[in-house]
Amino acid sequence: MTMKVRIKKLHKDAVVPKKAHKTDAGFDLYCTETSIDWAKQELLCHTGLAFEIPEGHAGLIFPRSSIANKPLMLHNSVGVIDSDYRGEVTAKFVITDAREFLQNDGGYHPGDRIGQMIIMPYPEVEFEEADDLSDTERGAGGYGSTGK
């Protein structure tokens, strides 16, 4: 069954998200305009789109793999778009190397693909306090406890 997600264009150049390949998990998001806050070394990319994500689902915004070739990092690693949010979806990037950013004509420009969105269901969760948790082979081992 195909999920219907309503989209509202907020900018004349907004592009409806699409997949590059049929089997891709994420839909590409396109830039309509950018702004830079040099005090915070941040690049803000607008998509010109608002979404009506179905209840029980969230839109997850991930960077594209091509970001490895840019002096940028998606500010919050993964953006979460809740089902009740109706504002414009944007992506904020940290400029990791201002000199390289300026030498290479910035990071993203209008018309560029800036990220990808995956719409995922999430379960209803109820937390239950307990005095003990079940035993596992790993136990409480964290940070590197399973080897290098």
MOTA-V872949 format. One record per residue. N is the residue number from 1. RES is the residue in three letters. PHI is phi as a letter, one per 20 degrees, with the letter a starting at -180 (* if undefined). D_FIRST is the distance of its C-alpha to the first C-alpha in whole Angstrom. Layout:
BEGIN
N:RES:PHI:D_FIRST + N:RES:PHI:D_FIRST
END
This chain:
BEGIN
1:MET:*:0 + 2:THR:e:4 + 3:MET:e:7 + 4:LYS:e:10 + 5:VAL:c:13 + 6:ARG:f:16 + 7:ILE:c:19 + 8:LYS:d:23 + 9:LYS:e:25 + 10:LEU:d:28 + 11:HIS:b:30 + 12:LYS:f:31 + 13:ASP:e:30 + 14:ALA:f:27 + 15:VAL:d:24 + 16:VAL:f:20 + 17:PRO:g:19 + 18:LYS:b:18 + 19:LYS:e:18 + 20:ALA:f:21 + 21:HIS:c:19 + 22:LYS:g:16 + 23:THR:e:16 + 24:ASP:f:17 + 25:ALA:e:16 + 26:GLY:d:17 + 27:PHE:e:18 + 28:ASP:f:21 + 29:LEU:d:23 + 30:TYR:d:26 + 31:CYS:e:30 + 32:THR:d:31 + 33:GLU:a:34 + 34:THR:c:36 + 35:SER:b:39 + 36:ILE:c:41 + 37:ASP:d:43 + 38:TRP:f:46 + 39:ALA:f:47 + 40:LYS:d:44 + 41:GLN:l:43 + 42:GLU:c:39 + 43:LEU:d:37 + 44:LEU:d:35 + 45:CYS:d:32 + 46:HIS:e:31 + 47:THR:d:27 + 48:GLY:m:28 + 49:LEU:c:24 + 50:ALA:c:23 + 51:PHE:c:20 + 52:GLU:d:18 + 53:ILE:f:16 + 54:PRO:g:14 + 55:GLU:g:16 + 56:GLY:n:16 + 57:HIS:c:15 + 58:ALA:c:18 + 59:GLY:e:18 + 60:LEU:d:20 + 61:ILE:d:23 + 62:PHE:d:24 + 63:PRO:f:27 + 64:ARG:f:27 + 65:SER:f:29 + 66:SER:f:31 + 67:ILE:f:33 + 68:ALA:f:35 + 69:ASN:e:37 + 70:LYS:c:38 + 71:PRO:e:40 + 72:LEU:c:37 + 73:MET:b:35 + 74:LEU:g:32 + 75:HIS:g:34 + 76:ASN:d:32 + 77:SER:m:30 + 78:VAL:c:27 + 79:GLY:e:26 + 80:VAL:d:24 + 81:ILE:d:22 + 82:ASP:f:22 + 83:SER:f:19 + 84:ASP:e:22 + 85:TYR:e:24 + 86:ARG:c:24 + 87:GLY:e:27 + 88:GLU:f:27 + 89:VAL:e:26 + 90:THR:c:28 + 91:ALA:c:29 + 92:LYS:d:33 + 93:PHE:d:35 + 94:VAL:e:38 + 95:ILE:e:40 + 96:THR:e:42 + 97:ASP:b:45 + 98:ALA:f:46 + 99:ARG:f:48 + 100:GLU:f:46 + 101:PHE:g:43 + 102:LEU:f:46 + 103:GLN:f:47 + 104:ASN:d:44 + 105:ASP:m:43 + 106:GLY:m:41 + 107:GLY:d:37 + 108:TYR:c:35 + 109:HIS:c:35 + 110:PRO:g:34 + 111:GLY:n:31 + 112:ASP:f:31 + 113:ARG:f:27 + 114:ILE:d:28 + 115:GLY:a:25 + 116:GLN:c:22 + 117:MET:d:19 + 118:ILE:d:16 + 119:ILE:e:14 + 120:MET:c:14 + 121:PRO:f:14 + 122:TYR:c:17 + 123:PRO:e:19 + 124:GLU:f:21 + 125:VAL:c:25 + 126:GLU:c:28 + 127:PHE:e:31 + 128:GLU:c:34 + 129:GLU:f:37 + 130:ALA:b:39 + 131:ASP:f:42 + 132:ASP:c:41 + 133:LEU:d:38 + 134:SER:f:37 + 135:ASP:f:39 + 136:THR:c:37 + 137:GLU:f:39 + 138:ARG:f:39 + 139:GLY:m:40 + 140:ALA:e:41 + 141:GLY:f:41 + 142:GLY:c:39 + 143:TYR:j:40 + 144:GLY:n:41 + 145:SER:f:42 + 146:THR:e:40 + 147:GLY:o:42 + 148:LYS:e:42
END
